[in-house]
Amino acid sequence: MKGVQAILGAALLGAGRPVTSAELAPLLGVRPEAVETLVSEFEHTLEQSNLGLALERIAGGYRLIVRPELVPLLAPLLAPPALPPLSGAALEVLAVVAYKQPITRAEIELMRGSSSSSLVTLQERELGKVVGRKDAVGRPLLYGTTQKFLLEFGLTSLGELPALERGELGEFLRG
């Protein structure tokens, strides 16, 4: 079993991103439905080992993280270079994309009542991306959120976004 745990730990550490059961199964030589059991055993091993690492289930996969209680101690080492905060306009666009995806630039602009140059910022920060083209005249690009969006906001899936009442998204927008 240590061989499987070694492979699992190395995969989660080496990937540097959440790794899905489907990705882990061939590495571990098991079916995807057996991965959760192995991950739970590995999680228990981590808890018992007192190594300062924990397993996190996030963004549809698993990743290794520093134990939350150690983060304040390691903050100077772990903190990425600070990016300026997103502008209000960028946050509005991100909210529209998150709740209405897939969505075109024109649809975003219609909801906001202004241009959506913030889409570029969201793509640069890897929070938004082009997810396809709409089957309409001109085949406009469709935008959606990314795995990094889920990570940055601590979500396992888009289903964890807070529920909005009918019309609530439009309350802070012009459309």
Order of alpha helices (4+ residues) and beta strands (2+ residues): alpha-alpha-alpha-beta-beta-alpha-alpha-beta-alpha-alpha-beta-beta-alpha-alpha
